[in-house]
Amino acid sequence: MKTFLIATRNAHKVGEIRAILGGEFQFLTLNDFPGAPAVVEDAATFAGNATKKAVELAQWLAARPGPRAAGLSVLADDSGLEVDALQGAPGVHSARFAAVDHLKDGNTPDADNNAKLLRLLREVPAEQRAARFRCVLALTPVGAAPVTELFDGACEGRIDLAPRGQGGFGYDPLFIPHGFAQSFAELGEATKNQLSHRAKALGKLQAWLGTQAT
C-alpha cells in the first residue's frame, strides 16, 4: 500500500484529501512527525510554495533513515482564493490575509480574513465579484534524486455579500461556486468534494497514480 505524508496539520484538509483519494492509500500527517521542520511559505506562487514544502520535507525524511521513511512520498499543497476585483488577492496570502497589512507571521483566523475580504469588496457590486479557489499539489518521493510532480485545480465562482453556512473552513461561507446558489459552507462536504479546487487537483493526481500502477 502506498503511503503519503500529507504536509499539513489542518484536520479539514486532511479529511478532504482522504475522502477524495479513498482507502487504497495509507496517510500520515505532520502530527505523526512532531520533529518535522516548519517550512516558510515565501514563494510568489502556489506551485512554488507546494514544491518547497514537499521537497524540504522529503529531504528531511531522507536524512533520518528508518522504516517509517522508507517508501514514503510527501504530498504538499498550497491553495487559496483569487478575487478578480482585487487583482488576484488574497492569492498566496489567503491563510494570513488579515496579517499581511501588519507584517505579522503566521496564519490568521478565518473570521478575520473573511472580514477583511468583505471590507475590501464593500463597494464592489455582485456582478463584479468573480473569484476562484486554486490549488496546486506537489508530490515528492523520499529518496535519492526525487522528481516532484505537480497537479493543479481551480473552482470558479463569486464572493457573496455576506457569509452563509456553518460548514467548511476558510473562505467557504463567502464563496458561491458557478451553477449553485449556496456557498461552499452550505453545500456540505460531499458536494464540495466533487467541485472543489482541491478535488480537481486530487483527481489529476489519482489519474496519474493509476498510470504509474500499470
Secondary structure, DSSP 8 states (H G I E B T S, - for coil): --EEEES---HHHHHHHHHHH-TTSEEEEGGG-TT--------SSHHHHHHHHHHHHHHHHHTS-STTTTTEEEEEEEEEEEEGGGTT-BGGGGGGHHHHTTT--S---HHHHHHHHHHHTTTS-GGG-EEEEEEEEEEEESSSS---EEEEEEEEEEE-SS---SSSSTTGGGEEETT-SS-HHHH-HHHHHHHSHHHHHHHHHHHHHHHHH-
